[in-house]
């Protein structure tokens, strides 16, 4: 399974061991046919991301108690991962 964080200028892809930092087009070319679960702060890419049927947006699966409506998915994702580690 691959995880991706789509940021303002790059896509960061984690394969379970390393994180690869790629520009958008390089990531689409290299991983376009791969199964990827992703979060994205780059809303202008939404239509483009729909072209990749094996890429799944998991943003709506990240529920964080105490989050506020304008909290970015990147921040929610960070806390979502860290909070269980602190328990």
Secondary structure, DSSP 4 states (H G I P E B T S, - for coil): -EEEEE-SS-EEEE-SS-EEEE-HHHHHHHHTTS-EEEEES-GGGHHHHTT-TTEEE-GGG---TT--TT--HHHHHHHHHHHHHH-
